[in-house]
Amino acid sequence: MYEPIYYTATSLLIFTRSRKLKRLKCPFRVTAVEDTEDFRKDAIYFVHRVYPSEEHRLLYEINGQTYPYNTFEILLLEDLPT
């Protein structure tokens, strides 16, 4: 899983699995880590904005709603099936 190390409202800074620093600009792809009321596991969703929460946790805006970042796993092009 890619863990964000810095963010702005429209981007995340992450370390890739190969330990390279990479900036993801919104919209970027994520997948739900498990089935929920709103999401299907392994379906692809797009994050349109990034927010801090009052508890200093990262939130992703998807389809106009905000959700905790750890509900999702970031997908990079190298992760997508060919």
C-alpha positions in Angstrom: 0.0 0.0 0.0 1.2 3.5 -0.8 1.2 5.8 2.2 0.8 9.5 1.6 3.6 11.5 3.2 2.4 15.0 2.2 -0.7 16.4 0.6 -2.4 19.5 -0.9 -6.0 19.9 -1.8 -5.3 18.5 -5.3 -2.4 16.2 -4.9 -0.6 13.6 -2.7 3.1 13.0 -2.3 3.9 9.2 -1.9 6.8 6.8 -1.9 6.3 4.1 -4.6 7.1 0.5 -3.9 10.5 1.1 -5.5 11.1 3.9 -3.0 10.8 6.7 -5.5 9.0 9.9 -4.5 6.0 10.6 -6.7 3.3 13.3 -6.8 -0.2 12.1 -7.7 -2.5 14.9 -9.0 -6.2 14.7 -8.7 -8.1 12.9 -10.0 -6.1 9.8 -9.1 -7.3 6.1 -9.0 -8.0 4.1 -5.9 -9.7 0.9 -5.1 -11.7 0.0 -2.0 -9.8 -2.4 0.4 -13.1 -4.1 1.3 -16.8 -4.1 0.4 -18.7 -1.3 2.1 -22.2 0.2 1.8 -20.8 2.6 -0.7 -17.9 0.7 -2.4 -17.1 -2.6 -4.0 -13.8 -4.2 -3.2 -11.4 -4.0 -6.2 -13.6 -1.6 -8.2 -11.8 1.6 -9.3 -12.8 5.0 -8.0 -11.4 8.5 -8.6 -10.3 10.9 -5.9 -11.1 14.5 -6.9 -9.9 16.3 -3.8 -7.9 15.7 -0.6 -8.9 17.1 2.8 -7.7 17.0 6.4 -10.3 15.9 9.0 -10.7 17.4 12.4 -8.8 14.4 13.8 -5.9 15.2 11.5 -6.7 12.2 9.2 -6.6 12.4 5.5 -10.0 12.3 3.7 -10.6 11.6 0.0 -13.5 13.2 -1.9 -15.1 10.6 -4.2 -18.4 11.4 -6.0 -18.9 14.5 -3.9 -18.5 12.7 -0.5 -15.5 12.4 1.8 -14.1 9.1 3.1 -11.1 8.2 5.2 -8.0 7.5 3.1 -7.4 4.1 4.6 -10.7 2.8 3.2 -8.8 2.8 -0.2 -5.6 1.7 -1.8 -3.9 3.9 -4.3 -3.5 2.5 -7.8 -0.6 3.5 -10.0 -0.5 2.6 -13.7 2.1 -0.1 -12.8 -0.6 -1.7 -10.6 -3.3 -2.0 -13.2 -3.8 -5.3 -15.0 -2.9 -5.2 -18.7 
